[in-house]
Amino acid sequence: MKNRTTPVAAVIVATAGLTVAANAGVRIIHASPDTPNVDVYVDQTPLVDTPAVPNLAFTEGTDYIGLPTGDYDVQVAAAGTDTVPLQVNPFSVDDTQDVTVVAGNFFSSIEPFVFTDDRTSDANNARVRFIHMAPDVDTVDVAVAGDALPLFDAVSFGNSGGYLTLPAGTFDLDIRFDADDSVALPVPGVTLQAGLVYTIFAMGSLQTSDVQPVVFVDAIPAPGAVATLGLAGLMATRRRR
């Protein structure tokens, strides 16, 4: 620890399983398609300390973890080993702002992508963000199927299309190649609930034919609210601790 009175591990244990952190929070997501399950260490030593987040698989993520303002050493190791392909050193946390840290790209080039999250809810609409995390997929647009104008335009790998406010309902979406508007990935039956905030990721690789949408619920405004995420049989993945 660096001049703190509360150990990171204790903070994480205390906040595990919470959908919304009391203040700001940090969420960690595994989006590297050819990287095995990983352990995440926060100001810890691999194989010496118990990892803050153990055995995180591709497409999985943590809930938001409340951490005090400060700088942290974040290391991502192959699960059960001290092999550290990714180190974020130091990682700065500001307790006024939520962030998502994504371990992305192929294993040989794995790197951290940090996104600032706006989890402000709209009681009458859904708020949605798209993030492109499929490393060998060209720049894409995201549109309602059949619509010419995209919701998210020209989003390249490692980038976010920002947030949109959309009415509640069920939508068939297309992820299209920006260069020629051909459909790279149809995403039918996306159900959005008013009052919730979502992030839709494109993850996977063309090499292994597993490019897929992965949906996380970033904010649920009231205790007991439940998100309905229909993705044509694909389960929205959000790991609970």
N, C-alpha and C positions, 0 to 999 in steps of 0.2 A: 504493500500500500504506500501511497505517497501523501503523507500528512493528512490522513483521514482517521476518524475515530471508529468508523463503521466498516468492517471488512466487506469487500465486494461480494464474497460468497454468501455472507449473511444477508446482504441486501437482496441478492438474487433469490435466495430461499424465501425471504419474506414476501417477495412480489411474485413468485412463481404462480402461474395459473390465472393471474389477473388479466382481464381483457383490456382494461384501460388503466394505465399507470396513474397514480394520484397526481403527479406533476408531469415533468417531461420523461421520456423513456427512450430506450435504445432497443431496436429489434434486429436480429441477425438472421439472414436467409441464405441457404445453400442453393446456388444456382449454377454451379459448375458441372456441366453434363457428364464429364468423364472422371470426376473426382469422387473417390469412395466416401463413405460416411466419415464425418469429422467430429472431433471434440473441439470445443471453443473454450479458451482460457482467457480470463480477464484479470490482469495483474497476477498471474499464476504461472507455475512452472509445469510444463507437460510431464506427465507420469509421476510427478512428485505430489502435486495438488490434485484434488478431485476437480474435473473440469466444470466450469460454470454451466456449460451446455454440452451434455454428452451425446455422442452417437447421432449427430444431425445428418439426415440423408438428403440427397438431391431432391429439390422442390419443397423441402420442409423449412420451417422457420420458427423462431421463438415467439412468445408473446412479448409485449413491450416490458423491458426490464428497467425499473426506476433506479437511476444512478445519480449521485451528487455531481455538481459541476466539478470538472477537473480533467486531467489527462490520464488516460489509461493505456496500458499495453495489451493489445488484443492479439492472440495467436490462435491460428486455426491449424490443428494437427490431424493427421490421419487417425481415425478412431483407434484408441488403445496403443498408440505409439507416440514417440517423441519427434516424429518427422513433421516438420512445420513448413508446409508449402506457402503459407500466407501469414504475414505478420503486419499488423497495423501499429506503428510505433512512432510517436504516441498518438492515441486517438482522443480527440477533445470532445468533451460532453458539456453542453450548456443546458442547465436545468429549466430553461425557458423554451426549449425547442426539442420536439421529437425527431428522431432520425431512424432510417433503416440502413443497415450496413449489409450489402450483398457480396458474398464471395462468388465471383463470376469469372467467365472466360474458361478456356480449356485448362486442364491441370498444369500443362507445361508453361502456361502464361497466367495462372490464376492471380487475381488482383482484387482489391476491395473497391466497391462502388458505394458511395455514401449519398443518400438522398434525404433531403429535408422533407418532413411529413407535415401536412396540414390536416389535422384530424377534426376540424370544425364541422359539425353536422348541420344539416338543413332538415328541419322537421317535415317539410313538404316534398322534398326531393332526395335523390341519392347523389352522392358526390363520388366521382370515379376518376382514377388515374391509370395511365398505361405506361409500363416500363419494358423496354426491349432488352432482354437478357439472353438471347440466342446468338452465340458468337459468330456462327458462320451464315447467318441470315442477313441479307442486305436490308437497307433502309425500308421501312414499312409504313403504311397508313392503316388506321383502324376505322372502319365505317359500318354503319348499319347495312346489312345485306340489301342490295338493290339501290342504295343511295349513292349518288355520284360524289357528293361532298363528304370528306372524311370527318370523323369526330377528332381524331388525332392524326396530324399530318407530318410526314417525313421524319419519323422517329428512328434514329440509328442505334446500333448496338451500344449498350451502356448508358442510354439516355432515357429521360422521362418526357412524356408528352404533356405533363402538367395535369391539373385537375379540371374536370368539367362537372357541371351540375346537370343532371338528367332526371326526367320524370321517372317515378317508380313504374315497373312493368317488366315484361320479358322481351328480350331482344335477340334477334339473330345477327351476329356480328361477323364481319370478314376482316381478317388481317391480310392486307394486300401489299404486294411489292410496289414501292413508290415509283419505280422506274417505268412500269408498264401497266399498272393497275390490275395485274393478274392476281388471283386469290392464292395466297401462300398457305393460309390456314383458315378454314371456316370454324366459327365458334357459335354454334346454335344454342338457343335456349338459355341465354344469360338473364337471370332474374335479379332485378335490383329492387331493394326495399327502401322506402323513404326513411330518412333519418340516419342511414348508414353510410360509411365512407369505405370505399373499396380501392384496392390496387390490383389491376390485371397485369400479370407478367406474361411475356412470351419467353419460354425456357426450352432447352433442349438443343439438339443439333441435327442438321441435315445428314451428317455422316452416319448417324445411328437411327435416323428416321423417327425421332421421338420429339420433334418440335410440338409443343403443347401449351395451352393456356393454363395458368395457375393463378387462382384468385385468393387474395387475402382480404379479410375484413379488418380495416385499420381502426375503425371506431364504431362502437355500439353505444348510443347515447343514454340508454336507460338499462338498469339491471334487468336481466331476463329477456331482453330483446334477442331475437334469433334471426340470423340471415338465411335466406333461401337462395341457394346458388345452384341453379340448374345448368349444367354444361354438357348436355347430351351424353350423360353417363360418366363424365369425368368428375371426380370428386374435387372440390376446392380444397386445397391443402393448407392447413394452418395448424402447426403442431402446438399442443398444449402441454405445459410443464406442471 
